[in-house]
Amino acid sequence: MARKGRLMARKGRLTRVAVKIGTAMGNADRKVQKVAKAGKLARKELDDIAKQVEALKRQLQKTAKRLKHALT
């Protein structure tokens, strides 16, 4: 009988440890998802900025061409 009681206590501890491990894994997974989402957002913003830079570059080239033509 004493043996069975000790076995039950051991199962309880194992269950508690398993719950803690599962909770830690869940929290880590949630953090990873947040970081991934932030990375995707940063990537999109960087692509938008690159497009704006290209547009400004083309505009500057056109303006330089007009100015050069006006001065000659």
Secondary structure, DSSP 8 states (H G I E B T S, - for coil): -HHHHHHHHHHHHHHHHHHHHHHHHHHHHHHHHHHHHHHHHHHHHHHHHHHHHHHHHHHHHHHHHHHHHHH-
